[in-house]
Amino acid sequence: MVRGDRVDGVEYARRINAAADLVEAGMPATDAAHTMASRYGVSVRQARRYVEQAMAAGRVEVPETSVVFTVKLPGSLAGQVRAHARAREATLSSVVARALAEFLQRDEPGKRSGP
């Protein structure tokens, strides 16, 4: 990894969990940091941050990888979604993902729609 590059959320979670595995196995924090540095090609200082995060909060959930999903919407609806996201300081992706997840959960077979 080139110095200064940041890992994505999935890789970050994997590294925190790897550090948690080492700590949970009884490895001292200093040794865990050196192991992490060697394993992931990062500085001992950065590896120590992973270990400290793992010690403070434990294992973390690995987020699901996002994929591009293109749809065509009426211009007015797209504008409403953009305005909604802007008003909440959220991304379009997060607003649409949440709306679709809520819709699909509400529309599951066997669930009654309406009052």
N, C-alpha and C positions, 0 to 999 in steps of 0.2 A: 504494500500500500504506500502510495506517495504521501510524504509528510504533509499534513494539513487537510487531507481528505477526511470527510466525515462519513461514517457508515450510516446506512438507512436504519429505520426502526426495527426491522426484522433482525438485521445483523447485530444491532446494539442489544436487543433482548437476548439473543443467543449468547453473546459474550457475557452479559450479566449472569445468565443462568449457568454458563461454564464456570464462572468465578464462584457462584453459589455452590456448585458441585464440589469444587476444591475445598472451600471453607467448611462445608457440611461433612466432608470426609476427614476433617481434623487437620488440614494443612494450615500452618501458620500464615497469616496475611502476607508477610514479606515473601515467603516462598511461593505463595499463590500468585502474587504480582509478577514474580520472575517467570513462573511457568506461563502465565497469560501473555507476558511480553514476548516470550519465545514462540509460543503457539500462534499468535496473531500478528507478529511482526510490528508491534507497537512499542513505544517507550515504556520503561518500567513505571514512570510517572502516570502515564495513561492507564496502564494495566492496574495500577494501584487504585485509580478512580473506579474502575470496574469492580474491583474487590470491595472497596468501601461501600459502593452502592449495593452490592449483593449482601454485605454484612448488615447494612442499615434496613433494607427493605425486603431482602430475600429474593426468591425467584420472581420473575415477571412473565406475564403472558406474551407470547410471541404473536405479533399482529399478523393478520392474514395479508398476503401480498395483493396489492390492488392491480386491476387490469383496466385498460381503456375500453369504454363502452359508449359508443357514439349513437345518439338518437336525434331525430328531427322533432322539434317542438314548434308550436305556433309562436311567432315572435312575441306576442303579448305575454304568454306563459313564461317564456325564457326571461323576459324582462322582470316579471314578478319574482322569479326564483333568484335572479341576480340581486334585486333590491332586498329580498329577504336575507340573503347571505350577507350582503353589505351591512345591513342594519344590525346584524348579530356578530359582525366581525368574524364570520366563518367562511370557509371555502365553499365554492359551488359543489365540489365533490362531497364534502361532508353533509351539506344540506340535502342533496339528492339521495345519497346513500341512506341517510336517516329516514327520509320520506318514503323511499321504496321499501325499506325494511319494515317500517310501521304499517304500510299498506299491505304488504305480503302477509304479515302476521295477522292482521285484521281479516284478511281474505282467505285464511286457511280453510280447506274443506272441513265440513263438520261444524264450523262456527256459524252461528246465525248472523245474518246481516240485518241491520235495522233494530228498532226497539223491541 
